[in-house]
Amino acid sequence: MEFHNHRLQIRVLLDDEEEKKLRELAKARAEELHMDVSEDTMLKKLIEESITEKLSK
């Protein structure tokens, strides 16, 4: 259920291009950290930061 709500937040606050960029960035950062964190964890962190930034404007 949490994942579904997470996806809904992405759709509401990020367009497809922004989501794609965040996914690519999450993958790259996860690889940089040699998988100390999962790609999904990194993606969630980046999405939260992006949404927080958008809401603060």
C-alpha positions, 0 to 999 in steps of 0.5 A: 500500500505504501508503494501505491501511495508513493507512486501517486505522489510521484504522478501528482507532483512530478511529470514523467521526465522528472521521474525518469531523471530521478530514476536514472540519478538513483540508479547512478548513486546506488552504483556509486555507493556500491549498493550500500543502499538499494536503488529503490531506497535512493529513488525514494530519498530523491523523490522526497527531496524533489517533492519537498522542494516543489511544495516549499515554492 
